[in-house]
């Protein structure tokens, strides 16, 4: 059974790719492959953040249902 890759793991991998690309000593083919991997990671990270934002914008009601967070001006 494989372990689930966490947000932090993906972010660490992206940071490593960016660091390697910034050094500029990779052959073009390797740099392009790294860039493509990085773009994929960015998309996955953005999706995770979007889902987290949507979850945080909801509150749990007494019956266990998620409801949209409604701000009141008390």
mmJSON file of the N, C-alpha and C atoms, coordinates in Angstrom:
{"data_MODEL":{"atom_site":{
"group_PDB":["ATOM","ATOM","ATOM","ATOM","ATOM","ATOM","ATOM","ATOM","ATOM","ATOM","ATOM","ATOM","ATOM","ATOM","ATOM","ATOM","ATOM","ATOM","ATOM","ATOM","ATOM","ATOM","ATOM","ATOM","ATOM","ATOM","ATOM","ATOM","ATOM","ATOM","ATOM","ATOM","ATOM","ATOM","ATOM","ATOM","ATOM","ATOM","ATOM","ATOM","ATOM","ATOM","ATOM","ATOM","ATOM","ATOM","ATOM","ATOM","ATOM","ATOM","ATOM","ATOM","ATOM","ATOM","ATOM","ATOM","ATOM","ATOM","ATOM","ATOM","ATOM","ATOM","ATOM","ATOM","ATOM","ATOM","ATOM","ATOM","ATOM","ATOM","ATOM","ATOM","ATOM","ATOM","ATOM","ATOM","ATOM","ATOM","ATOM","ATOM","ATOM","ATOM","ATOM","ATOM","ATOM","ATOM","ATOM","ATOM","ATOM","ATOM","ATOM","ATOM","ATOM","ATOM","ATOM","ATOM","ATOM","ATOM","ATOM","ATOM","ATOM","ATOM","ATOM","ATOM","ATOM","ATOM","ATOM","ATOM","ATOM","ATOM","ATOM","ATOM","ATOM","ATOM","ATOM","ATOM","ATOM","ATOM","ATOM","ATOM","ATOM","ATOM","ATOM","ATOM","ATOM","ATOM","ATOM","ATOM","ATOM","ATOM","ATOM","ATOM","ATOM","ATOM","ATOM","ATOM","ATOM","ATOM","ATOM","ATOM","ATOM","ATOM","ATOM","ATOM","ATOM","ATOM","ATOM","ATOM","ATOM","ATOM","ATOM","ATOM","ATOM","ATOM","ATOM","ATOM","ATOM","ATOM","ATOM","ATOM","ATOM","ATOM","ATOM","ATOM","ATOM","ATOM","ATOM","ATOM","ATOM","ATOM","ATOM","ATOM","ATOM","ATOM","ATOM","ATOM","ATOM","ATOM","ATOM","ATOM","ATOM","ATOM","ATOM","ATOM","ATOM","ATOM","ATOM","ATOM","ATOM","ATOM","ATOM","ATOM","ATOM","ATOM","ATOM","ATOM","ATOM","ATOM","ATOM","ATOM","ATOM","ATOM","ATOM","ATOM","ATOM","ATOM","ATOM","ATOM","ATOM","ATOM","ATOM","ATOM","ATOM","ATOM","ATOM","ATOM","ATOM","ATOM","ATOM","ATOM","ATOM","ATOM"],
"id":[1,2,3,4,5,6,7,8,9,10,11,12,13,14,15,16,17,18,19,20,21,22,23,24,25,26,27,28,29,30,31,32,33,34,35,36,37,38,39,40,41,42,43,44,45,46,47,48,49,50,51,52,53,54,55,56,57,58,59,60,61,62,63,64,65,66,67,68,69,70,71,72,73,74,75,76,77,78,79,80,81,82,83,84,85,86,87,88,89,90,91,92,93,94,95,96,97,98,99,100,101,102,103,104,105,106,107,108,109,110,111,112,113,114,115,116,117,118,119,120,121,122,123,124,125,126,127,128,129,130,131,132,133,134,135,136,137,138,139,140,141,142,143,144,145,146,147,148,149,150,151,152,153,154,155,156,157,158,159,160,161,162,163,164,165,166,167,168,169,170,171,172,173,174,175,176,177,178,179,180,181,182,183,184,185,186,187,188,189,190,191,192,193,194,195,196,197,198,199,200,201,202,203,204,205,206,207,208,209,210,211,212,213,214,215,216,217,218,219,220,221,222],
"type_symbol":["N","C","C","N","C","C","N","C","C","N","C","C","N","C","C","N","C","C","N","C","C","N","C","C","N","C","C","N","C","C","N","C","C","N","C","C","N","C","C","N","C","C","N","C","C","N","C","C","N","C","C","N","C","C","N","C","C","N","C","C","N","C","C","N","C","C","N","C","C","N","C","C","N","C","C","N","C","C","N","C","C","N","C","C","N","C","C","N","C","C","N","C","C","N","C","C","N","C","C","N","C","C","N","C","C","N","C","C","N","C","C","N","C","C","N","C","C","N","C","C","N","C","C","N","C","C","N","C","C","N","C","C","N","C","C","N","C","C","N","C","C","N","C","C","N","C","C","N","C","C","N","C","C","N","C","C","N","C","C","N","C","C","N","C","C","N","C","C","N","C","C","N","C","C","N","C","C","N","C","C","N","C","C","N","C","C","N","C","C","N","C","C","N","C","C","N","C","C","N","C","C","N","C","C","N","C","C","N","C","C","N","C","C","N","C","C","N","C","C","N","C","C"],
"label_atom_id":["N","CA","C","N","CA","C","N","CA","C","N","CA","C","N","CA","C","N","CA","C","N","CA","C","N","CA","C","N","CA","C","N","CA","C","N","CA","C","N","CA","C","N","CA","C","N","CA","C","N","CA","C","N","CA","C","N","CA","C","N","CA","C","N","CA","C","N","CA","C","N","CA","C","N","CA","C","N","CA","C","N","CA","C","N","CA","C","N","CA","C","N","CA","C","N","CA","C","N","CA","C","N","CA","C","N","CA","C","N","CA","C","N","CA","C","N","CA","C","N","CA","C","N","CA","C","N","CA","C","N","CA","C","N","CA","C","N","CA","C","N","CA","C","N","CA","C","N","CA","C","N","CA","C","N","CA","C","N","CA","C","N","CA","C","N","CA","C","N","CA","C","N","CA","C","N","CA","C","N","CA","C","N","CA","C","N","CA","C","N","CA","C","N","CA","C","N","CA","C","N","CA","C","N","CA","C","N","CA","C","N","CA","C","N","CA","C","N","CA","C","N","CA","C","N","CA","C","N","CA","C","N","CA","C","N","CA","C","N","CA","C","N","CA","C","N","CA","C","N","CA","C","N","CA","C","N","CA","C"],
"label_alt_id":[null,null,null,null,null,null,null,null,null,null,null,null,null,null,null,null,null,null,null,null,null,null,null,null,null,null,null,null,null,null,null,null,null,null,null,null,null,null,null,null,null,null,null,null,null,null,null,null,null,null,null,null,null,null,null,null,null,null,null,null,null,null,null,null,null,null,null,null,null,null,null,null,null,null,null,null,null,null,null,null,null,null,null,null,null,null,null,null,null,null,null,null,null,null,null,null,null,null,null,null,null,null,null,null,null,null,null,null,null,null,null,null,null,null,null,null,null,null,null,null,null,null,null,null,null,null,null,null,null,null,null,null,null,null,null,null,null,null,null,null,null,null,null,null,null,null,null,null,null,null,null,null,null,null,null,null,null,null,null,null,null,null,null,null,null,null,null,null,null,null,null,null,null,null,null,null,null,null,null,null,null,null,null,null,null,null,null,null,null,null,null,null,null,null,null,null,null,null,null,null,null,null,null,null,null,null,null,null,null,null,null,null,null,null,null,null,null,null,null,null,null,null],
"label_comp_id":["UNK","UNK","UNK","UNK","UNK","UNK","UNK","UNK","UNK","UNK","UNK","UNK","UNK","UNK","UNK","UNK","UNK","UNK","UNK","UNK","UNK","UNK","UNK","UNK","UNK","UNK","UNK","UNK","UNK","UNK","UNK","UNK","UNK","UNK","UNK","UNK","UNK","UNK","UNK","UNK","UNK","UNK","UNK","UNK","UNK","UNK","UNK","UNK","UNK","UNK","UNK","UNK","UNK","UNK","UNK","UNK","UNK","UNK","UNK","UNK","UNK","UNK","UNK","UNK","UNK","UNK","UNK","UNK","UNK","UNK","UNK","UNK","UNK","UNK","UNK","UNK","UNK","UNK","UNK","UNK","UNK","UNK","UNK","UNK","UNK","UNK","UNK","UNK","UNK","UNK","UNK","UNK","UNK","UNK","UNK","UNK","UNK","UNK","UNK","UNK","UNK","UNK","UNK","UNK","UNK","UNK","UNK","UNK","UNK","UNK","UNK","UNK","UNK","UNK","UNK","UNK","UNK","UNK","UNK","UNK","UNK","UNK","UNK","UNK","UNK","UNK","UNK","UNK","UNK","UNK","UNK","UNK","UNK","UNK","UNK","UNK","UNK","UNK","UNK","UNK","UNK","UNK","UNK","UNK","UNK","UNK","UNK","UNK","UNK","UNK","UNK","UNK","UNK","UNK","UNK","UNK","UNK","UNK","UNK","UNK","UNK","UNK","UNK","UNK","UNK","UNK","UNK","UNK","UNK","UNK","UNK","UNK","UNK","UNK","UNK","UNK","UNK","UNK","UNK","UNK","UNK","UNK","UNK","UNK","UNK","UNK","UNK","UNK","UNK","UNK","UNK","UNK","UNK","UNK","UNK","UNK","UNK","UNK","UNK","UNK","UNK","UNK","UNK","UNK","UNK","UNK","UNK","UNK","UNK","UNK","UNK","UNK","UNK","UNK","UNK","UNK","UNK","UNK","UNK","UNK","UNK","UNK"],
"label_asym_id":["A","A","A","A","A","A","A","A","A","A","A","A","A","A","A","A","A","A","A","A","A","A","A","A","A","A","A","A","A","A","A","A","A","A","A","A","A","A","A","A","A","A","A","A","A","A","A","A","A","A","A","A","A","A","A","A","A","A","A","A","A","A","A","A","A","A","A","A","A","A","A","A","A","A","A","A","A","A","A","A","A","A","A","A","A","A","A","A","A","A","A","A","A","A","A","A","A","A","A","A","A","A","A","A","A","A","A","A","A","A","A","A","A","A","A","A","A","A","A","A","A","A","A","A","A","A","A","A","A","A","A","A","A","A","A","A","A","A","A","A","A","A","A","A","A","A","A","A","A","A","A","A","A","A","A","A","A","A","A","A","A","A","A","A","A","A","A","A","A","A","A","A","A","A","A","A","A","A","A","A","A","A","A","A","A","A","A","A","A","A","A","A","A","A","A","A","A","A","A","A","A","A","A","A","A","A","A","A","A","A","A","A","A","A","A","A","A","A","A","A","A","A"],
"label_entity_id":["1","1","1","1","1","1","1","1","1","1","1","1","1","1","1","1","1","1","1","1","1","1","1","1","1","1","1","1","1","1","1","1","1","1","1","1","1","1","1","1","1","1","1","1","1","1","1","1","1","1","1","1","1","1","1","1","1","1","1","1","1","1","1","1","1","1","1","1","1","1","1","1","1","1","1","1","1","1","1","1","1","1","1","1","1","1","1","1","1","1","1","1","1","1","1","1","1","1","1","1","1","1","1","1","1","1","1","1","1","1","1","1","1","1","1","1","1","1","1","1","1","1","1","1","1","1","1","1","1","1","1","1","1","1","1","1","1","1","1","1","1","1","1","1","1","1","1","1","1","1","1","1","1","1","1","1","1","1","1","1","1","1","1","1","1","1","1","1","1","1","1","1","1","1","1","1","1","1","1","1","1","1","1","1","1","1","1","1","1","1","1","1","1","1","1","1","1","1","1","1","1","1","1","1","1","1","1","1","1","1","1","1","1","1","1","1","1","1","1","1","1","1"],
"label_seq_id":[1,1,1,2,2,2,3,3,3,4,4,4,5,5,5,6,6,6,7,7,7,8,8,8,9,9,9,10,10,10,11,11,11,12,12,12,13,13,13,14,14,14,15,15,15,16,16,16,17,17,17,18,18,18,19,19,19,20,20,20,21,21,21,22,22,22,23,23,23,24,24,24,25,25,25,26,26,26,27,27,27,28,28,28,29,29,29,30,30,30,31,31,31,32,32,32,33,33,33,34,34,34,35,35,35,36,36,36,37,37,37,38,38,38,39,39,39,40,40,40,41,41,41,42,42,42,43,43,43,44,44,44,45,45,45,46,46,46,47,47,47,48,48,48,49,49,49,50,50,50,51,51,51,52,52,52,53,53,53,54,54,54,55,55,55,56,56,56,57,57,57,58,58,58,59,59,59,60,60,60,61,61,61,62,62,62,63,63,63,64,64,64,65,65,65,66,66,66,67,67,67,68,68,68,69,69,69,70,70,70,71,71,71,72,72,72,73,73,73,74,74,74],
"pdbx_PDB_ins_code":[null,null,null,null,null,null,null,null,null,null,null,null,null,null,null,null,null,null,null,null,null,null,null,null,null,null,null,null,null,null,null,null,null,null,null,null,null,null,null,null,null,null,null,null,null,null,null,null,null,null,null,null,null,null,null,null,null,null,null,null,null,null,null,null,null,null,null,null,null,null,null,null,null,null,null,null,null,null,null,null,null,null,null,null,null,null,null,null,null,null,null,null,null,null,null,null,null,null,null,null,null,null,null,null,null,null,null,null,null,null,null,null,null,null,null,null,null,null,null,null,null,null,null,null,null,null,null,null,null,null,null,null,null,null,null,null,null,null,null,null,null,null,null,null,null,null,null,null,null,null,null,null,null,null,null,null,null,null,null,null,null,null,null,null,null,null,null,null,null,null,null,null,null,null,null,null,null,null,null,null,null,null,null,null,null,null,null,null,null,null,null,null,null,null,null,null,null,null,null,null,null,null,null,null,null,null,null,null,null,null,null,null,null,null,null,null,null,null,null,null,null,null],
"Cartn_x":[0.846,0.0,0.895,0.622,1.458,0.872,1.764,1.344,0.845,-0.125,-0.658,0.358,0.597,1.532,0.815,1.405,0.767,1.025,0.255,0.439,1.878,2.368,3.724,4.78,4.546,5.474,5.537,4.358,4.307,4.971,4.749,5.361,6.88,7.351,8.794,9.387,8.678,9.127,9.172,8.144,8.113,9.278,9.539,10.658,11.991,12.151,13.382,13.521,12.418,12.447,12.813,12.188,12.483,13.96,14.479,15.89,16.809,16.489,17.298,17.235,16.044,15.888,16.607,16.596,17.275,18.79,19.323,20.765,21.184,20.295,20.553,21.568,21.905,22.927,22.338,21.011,20.368,20.329,20.486,20.304,18.863,18.674,17.382,16.257,16.479,15.441,15.039,16.022,15.746,15.039,15.451,14.82,13.364,13.089,11.711,10.853,11.405,10.671,10.398,11.403,11.221,10.162,10.196,9.222,7.81,7.633,6.311,5.843,6.736,6.399,5.996,6.746,6.449,5.091,4.746,3.435,2.321,2.522,1.537,1.384,2.501,2.45,1.733,1.99,1.323,-0.187,-0.635,-2.072,-2.662,-1.966,-2.446,-2.49,-1.462,-1.413,-2.521,-2.753,-3.824,-5.184,-5.397,-6.66,-6.849,-5.793,-5.865,-6.205,-5.56,-5.84,-7.272,-7.744,-9.116,-10.109,-9.879,-10.761,-10.712,-9.532,-9.403,-10.164,-10.063,-10.773,-12.28,-12.771,-14.204,-14.657,-13.836,-14.173,-14.197,-13.228,-13.172,-14.307,-14.889,-15.993,-17.328,-17.291,-18.503,-18.394,-19.525,-19.553,-20.415,-20.142,-20.886,-22.122,-23.277,-24.514,-24.679,-25.674,-25.92,-26.195,-26.769,-27.085,-25.943,-24.764,-23.592,-23.451,-24.35,-24.29,-23.392,-22.664,-21.867,-22.772,-22.721,-23.53,-22.605,-23.048,-22.258,-22.174,-21.01,-20.793,-21.495,-22.356,-23.069,-22.569,-22.042,-21.559,-22.715,-22.781,-23.842,-23.212,-23.93,-23.467,-24.17,-23.642,-24.246,-23.816],
"Cartn_y":[-1.174,0.0,1.243,2.163,3.355,4.455,5.282,6.384,7.538,8.277,9.422,10.556,11.185,12.305,13.537,14.19,15.336,16.619,17.629,18.963,19.417,19.209,19.637,18.898,17.611,16.825,17.389,17.703,18.251,19.624,20.433,21.757,21.645,20.711,20.472,20.039,19.166,18.703,19.864,20.72,21.883,22.825,23.054,23.923,23.367,22.046,21.419,21.607,21.461,21.65,23.083,24.038,25.451,25.738,25.197,25.396,24.848,23.659,23.06,23.888,24.368,25.168,26.508,27.085,28.364,28.247,27.076,26.872,26.91,26.515,26.613,25.65,24.605,23.673,22.343,22.288,21.077,21.107,19.956,19.9,20.316,20.861,21.385,20.361,19.133,18.112,17.857,17.781,17.563,18.749,19.957,21.169,21.247,20.88,20.882,19.861,18.688,17.65,18.127,18.745,19.272,20.366,21.236,22.319,21.754,20.747,20.13,19.494,18.829,18.244,19.343,20.436,21.563,22.169,22.315,22.866,21.94,20.654,19.703,19.807,19.96,20.117,21.398,22.477,23.751,23.587,22.916,22.702,21.891,20.846,20.022,20.826,21.625,22.436,23.486,24.113,25.104,24.458,23.272,22.569,22.229,21.788,21.49,22.739,23.857,25.109,25.579,25.415,25.805,24.992,23.693,22.828,23.173,23.488,23.884,25.18,26.115,27.387,27.163,26.303,26.009,25.335,24.449,23.774,24.758,25.651,26.631,27.64,27.807,28.745,28.113,26.921,26.228,25.918,25.778,25.395,24.154,23.417,22.191,22.54,22.108,22.345,21.246,21.396,20.432,19.029,18.932,17.618,17.016,17.654,17.121,17.53,18.351,18.833,20.058,20.145,21.351,22.412,23.602,24.72,25.875,26.711,27.896,28.792,29.345,30.254,31.572,31.971,33.235,34.213,35.312,36.333,37.215,37.512,38.401,39.654,40.732,42.006,42.236,41.659,41.805,43.072],
"Cartn_z":[0.0,0.0,0.0,-0.889,-0.972,-0.091,0.449,1.297,0.441,0.978,0.275,0.342,-0.797,-0.855,-0.327,0.667,1.299,0.52,0.871,0.306,0.527,1.729,2.077,1.264,1.018,0.189,-1.227,-1.776,-3.135,-3.194,-2.171,-2.126,-2.034,-1.251,-1.135,-2.479,-3.172,-4.486,-5.474,-5.445,-6.328,-6.021,-4.753,-4.365,-4.853,-4.796,-5.283,-6.793,-7.517,-8.972,-9.312,-8.627,-8.871,-8.602,-7.528,-7.186,-8.277,-8.774,-9.836,-11.115,-11.445,-12.659,-12.527,-11.342,-11.128,-11.284,-10.981,-11.128,-12.588,-13.475,-14.899,-15.462,-14.722,-15.215,-15.683,-15.867,-16.357,-17.878,-18.518,-19.972,-20.302,-21.482,-21.889,-21.716,-22.155,-22.072,-20.625,-19.741,-18.319,-17.698,-18.089,-17.573,-18.02,-19.273,-19.766,-19.026,-18.779,-18.043,-16.616,-15.993,-14.642,-14.632,-15.643,-15.735,-15.842,-16.685,-16.844,-15.535,-14.847,-13.553,-12.576,-12.591,-11.713,-11.994,-13.266,-13.635,-13.127,-13.254,-12.736,-11.233,-10.539,-9.086,-8.691,-9.416,-9.127,-9.258,-10.298,-10.496,-9.348,-8.934,-7.824,-6.525,-6.283,-5.065,-5.069,-6.209,-6.31,-6.045,-6.568,-6.353,-4.874,-4.226,-2.802,-2.003,-2.335,-1.645,-1.892,-3.115,-3.448,-2.629,-2.547,-1.768,-0.285,0.213,1.616,1.871,0.955,1.096,1.113,0.224,0.189,1.478,2.008,3.252,4.412,4.45,5.53,5.444,4.278,4.102,4.491,5.019,5.45,6.936,7.572,8.981,9.127,10.152,10.411,11.231,10.773,11.518,12.571,13.413,14.486,13.958,12.756,12.206,11.394,11.429,10.757,9.315,8.835,7.457,7.361,6.257,6.018,5.411,5.948,5.465,5.13,4.185,3.861,5.086,5.297,6.41,6.098,6.997,6.822,7.866,7.403,8.299,8.713,9.998,10.49,11.047,10.994,11.546,12.869,13.926,15.265,15.935],
"occupancy":[1.0,1.0,1.0,1.0,1.0,1.0,1.0,1.0,1.0,1.0,1.0,1.0,1.0,1.0,1.0,1.0,1.0,1.0,1.0,1.0,1.0,1.0,1.0,1.0,1.0,1.0,1.0,1.0,1.0,1.0,1.0,1.0,1.0,1.0,1.0,1.0,1.0,1.0,1.0,1.0,1.0,1.0,1.0,1.0,1.0,1.0,1.0,1.0,1.0,1.0,1.0,1.0,1.0,1.0,1.0,1.0,1.0,1.0,1.0,1.0,1.0,1.0,1.0,1.0,1.0,1.0,1.0,1.0,1.0,1.0,1.0,1.0,1.0,1.0,1.0,1.0,1.0,1.0,1.0,1.0,1.0,1.0,1.0,1.0,1.0,1.0,1.0,1.0,1.0,1.0,1.0,1.0,1.0,1.0,1.0,1.0,1.0,1.0,1.0,1.0,1.0,1.0,1.0,1.0,1.0,1.0,1.0,1.0,1.0,1.0,1.0,1.0,1.0,1.0,1.0,1.0,1.0,1.0,1.0,1.0,1.0,1.0,1.0,1.0,1.0,1.0,1.0,1.0,1.0,1.0,1.0,1.0,1.0,1.0,1.0,1.0,1.0,1.0,1.0,1.0,1.0,1.0,1.0,1.0,1.0,1.0,1.0,1.0,1.0,1.0,1.0,1.0,1.0,1.0,1.0,1.0,1.0,1.0,1.0,1.0,1.0,1.0,1.0,1.0,1.0,1.0,1.0,1.0,1.0,1.0,1.0,1.0,1.0,1.0,1.0,1.0,1.0,1.0,1.0,1.0,1.0,1.0,1.0,1.0,1.0,1.0,1.0,1.0,1.0,1.0,1.0,1.0,1.0,1.0,1.0,1.0,1.0,1.0,1.0,1.0,1.0,1.0,1.0,1.0,1.0,1.0,1.0,1.0,1.0,1.0,1.0,1.0,1.0,1.0,1.0,1.0,1.0,1.0,1.0,1.0,1.0,1.0],
"B_iso_or_equiv":[0.0,0.0,0.0,0.0,0.0,0.0,0.0,0.0,0.0,0.0,0.0,0.0,0.0,0.0,0.0,0.0,0.0,0.0,0.0,0.0,0.0,0.0,0.0,0.0,0.0,0.0,0.0,0.0,0.0,0.0,0.0,0.0,0.0,0.0,0.0,0.0,0.0,0.0,0.0,0.0,0.0,0.0,0.0,0.0,0.0,0.0,0.0,0.0,0.0,0.0,0.0,0.0,0.0,0.0,0.0,0.0,0.0,0.0,0.0,0.0,0.0,0.0,0.0,0.0,0.0,0.0,0.0,0.0,0.0,0.0,0.0,0.0,0.0,0.0,0.0,0.0,0.0,0.0,0.0,0.0,0.0,0.0,0.0,0.0,0.0,0.0,0.0,0.0,0.0,0.0,0.0,0.0,0.0,0.0,0.0,0.0,0.0,0.0,0.0,0.0,0.0,0.0,0.0,0.0,0.0,0.0,0.0,0.0,0.0,0.0,0.0,0.0,0.0,0.0,0.0,0.0,0.0,0.0,0.0,0.0,0.0,0.0,0.0,0.0,0.0,0.0,0.0,0.0,0.0,0.0,0.0,0.0,0.0,0.0,0.0,0.0,0.0,0.0,0.0,0.0,0.0,0.0,0.0,0.0,0.0,0.0,0.0,0.0,0.0,0.0,0.0,0.0,0.0,0.0,0.0,0.0,0.0,0.0,0.0,0.0,0.0,0.0,0.0,0.0,0.0,0.0,0.0,0.0,0.0,0.0,0.0,0.0,0.0,0.0,0.0,0.0,0.0,0.0,0.0,0.0,0.0,0.0,0.0,0.0,0.0,0.0,0.0,0.0,0.0,0.0,0.0,0.0,0.0,0.0,0.0,0.0,0.0,0.0,0.0,0.0,0.0,0.0,0.0,0.0,0.0,0.0,0.0,0.0,0.0,0.0,0.0,0.0,0.0,0.0,0.0,0.0,0.0,0.0,0.0,0.0,0.0,0.0],
"pdbx_formal_charge":[null,null,null,null,null,null,null,null,null,null,null,null,null,null,null,null,null,null,null,null,null,null,null,null,null,null,null,null,null,null,null,null,null,null,null,null,null,null,null,null,null,null,null,null,null,null,null,null,null,null,null,null,null,null,null,null,null,null,null,null,null,null,null,null,null,null,null,null,null,null,null,null,null,null,null,null,null,null,null,null,null,null,null,null,null,null,null,null,null,null,null,null,null,null,null,null,null,null,null,null,null,null,null,null,null,null,null,null,null,null,null,null,null,null,null,null,null,null,null,null,null,null,null,null,null,null,null,null,null,null,null,null,null,null,null,null,null,null,null,null,null,null,null,null,null,null,null,null,null,null,null,null,null,null,null,null,null,null,null,null,null,null,null,null,null,null,null,null,null,null,null,null,null,null,null,null,null,null,null,null,null,null,null,null,null,null,null,null,null,null,null,null,null,null,null,null,null,null,null,null,null,null,null,null,null,null,null,null,null,null,null,null,null,null,null,null,null,null,null,null,null,null],
"auth_seq_id":[1,1,1,2,2,2,3,3,3,4,4,4,5,5,5,6,6,6,7,7,7,8,8,8,9,9,9,10,10,10,11,11,11,12,12,12,13,13,13,14,14,14,15,15,15,16,16,16,17,17,17,18,18,18,19,19,19,20,20,20,21,21,21,22,22,22,23,23,23,24,24,24,25,25,25,26,26,26,27,27,27,28,28,28,29,29,29,30,30,30,31,31,31,32,32,32,33,33,33,34,34,34,35,35,35,36,36,36,37,37,37,38,38,38,39,39,39,40,40,40,41,41,41,42,42,42,43,43,43,44,44,44,45,45,45,46,46,46,47,47,47,48,48,48,49,49,49,50,50,50,51,51,51,52,52,52,53,53,53,54,54,54,55,55,55,56,56,56,57,57,57,58,58,58,59,59,59,60,60,60,61,61,61,62,62,62,63,63,63,64,64,64,65,65,65,66,66,66,67,67,67,68,68,68,69,69,69,70,70,70,71,71,71,72,72,72,73,73,73,74,74,74],
"auth_comp_id":["UNK","UNK","UNK","UNK","UNK","UNK","UNK","UNK","UNK","UNK","UNK","UNK","UNK","UNK","UNK","UNK","UNK","UNK","UNK","UNK","UNK","UNK","UNK","UNK","UNK","UNK","UNK","UNK","UNK","UNK","UNK","UNK","UNK","UNK","UNK","UNK","UNK","UNK","UNK","UNK","UNK","UNK","UNK","UNK","UNK","UNK","UNK","UNK","UNK","UNK","UNK","UNK","UNK","UNK","UNK","UNK","UNK","UNK","UNK","UNK","UNK","UNK","UNK","UNK","UNK","UNK","UNK","UNK","UNK","UNK","UNK","UNK","UNK","UNK","UNK","UNK","UNK","UNK","UNK","UNK","UNK","UNK","UNK","UNK","UNK","UNK","UNK","UNK","UNK","UNK","UNK","UNK","UNK","UNK","UNK","UNK","UNK","UNK","UNK","UNK","UNK","UNK","UNK","UNK","UNK","UNK","UNK","UNK","UNK","UNK","UNK","UNK","UNK","UNK","UNK","UNK","UNK","UNK","UNK","UNK","UNK","UNK","UNK","UNK","UNK","UNK","UNK","UNK","UNK","UNK","UNK","UNK","UNK","UNK","UNK","UNK","UNK","UNK","UNK","UNK","UNK","UNK","UNK","UNK","UNK","UNK","UNK","UNK","UNK","UNK","UNK","UNK","UNK","UNK","UNK","UNK","UNK","UNK","UNK","UNK","UNK","UNK","UNK","UNK","UNK","UNK","UNK","UNK","UNK","UNK","UNK","UNK","UNK","UNK","UNK","UNK","UNK","UNK","UNK","UNK","UNK","UNK","UNK","UNK","UNK","UNK","UNK","UNK","UNK","UNK","UNK","UNK","UNK","UNK","UNK","UNK","UNK","UNK","UNK","UNK","UNK","UNK","UNK","UNK","UNK","UNK","UNK","UNK","UNK","UNK","UNK","UNK","UNK","UNK","UNK","UNK","UNK","UNK","UNK","UNK","UNK","UNK"],
"auth_asym_id":["A","A","A","A","A","A","A","A","A","A","A","A","A","A","A","A","A","A","A","A","A","A","A","A","A","A","A","A","A","A","A","A","A","A","A","A","A","A","A","A","A","A","A","A","A","A","A","A","A","A","A","A","A","A","A","A","A","A","A","A","A","A","A","A","A","A","A","A","A","A","A","A","A","A","A","A","A","A","A","A","A","A","A","A","A","A","A","A","A","A","A","A","A","A","A","A","A","A","A","A","A","A","A","A","A","A","A","A","A","A","A","A","A","A","A","A","A","A","A","A","A","A","A","A","A","A","A","A","A","A","A","A","A","A","A","A","A","A","A","A","A","A","A","A","A","A","A","A","A","A","A","A","A","A","A","A","A","A","A","A","A","A","A","A","A","A","A","A","A","A","A","A","A","A","A","A","A","A","A","A","A","A","A","A","A","A","A","A","A","A","A","A","A","A","A","A","A","A","A","A","A","A","A","A","A","A","A","A","A","A","A","A","A","A","A","A","A","A","A","A","A","A"],
"auth_atom_id":["N","CA","C","N","CA","C","N","CA","C","N","CA","C","N","CA","C","N","CA","C","N","CA","C","N","CA","C","N","CA","C","N","CA","C","N","CA","C","N","CA","C","N","CA","C","N","CA","C","N","CA","C","N","CA","C","N","CA","C","N","CA","C","N","CA","C","N","CA","C","N","CA","C","N","CA","C","N","CA","C","N","CA","C","N","CA","C","N","CA","C","N","CA","C","N","CA","C","N","CA","C","N","CA","C","N","CA","C","N","CA","C","N","CA","C","N","CA","C","N","CA","C","N","CA","C","N","CA","C","N","CA","C","N","CA","C","N","CA","C","N","CA","C","N","CA","C","N","CA","C","N","CA","C","N","CA","C","N","CA","C","N","CA","C","N","CA","C","N","CA","C","N","CA","C","N","CA","C","N","CA","C","N","CA","C","N","CA","C","N","CA","C","N","CA","C","N","CA","C","N","CA","C","N","CA","C","N","CA","C","N","CA","C","N","CA","C","N","CA","C","N","CA","C","N","CA","C","N","CA","C","N","CA","C","N","CA","C","N","CA","C","N","CA","C","N","CA","C","N","CA","C","N","CA","C","N","CA","C"],
"pdbx_PDB_model_num":[1,1,1,1,1,1,1,1,1,1,1,1,1,1,1,1,1,1,1,1,1,1,1,1,1,1,1,1,1,1,1,1,1,1,1,1,1,1,1,1,1,1,1,1,1,1,1,1,1,1,1,1,1,1,1,1,1,1,1,1,1,1,1,1,1,1,1,1,1,1,1,1,1,1,1,1,1,1,1,1,1,1,1,1,1,1,1,1,1,1,1,1,1,1,1,1,1,1,1,1,1,1,1,1,1,1,1,1,1,1,1,1,1,1,1,1,1,1,1,1,1,1,1,1,1,1,1,1,1,1,1,1,1,1,1,1,1,1,1,1,1,1,1,1,1,1,1,1,1,1,1,1,1,1,1,1,1,1,1,1,1,1,1,1,1,1,1,1,1,1,1,1,1,1,1,1,1,1,1,1,1,1,1,1,1,1,1,1,1,1,1,1,1,1,1,1,1,1,1,1,1,1,1,1,1,1,1,1,1,1,1,1,1,1,1,1,1,1,1,1,1,1]
}}}
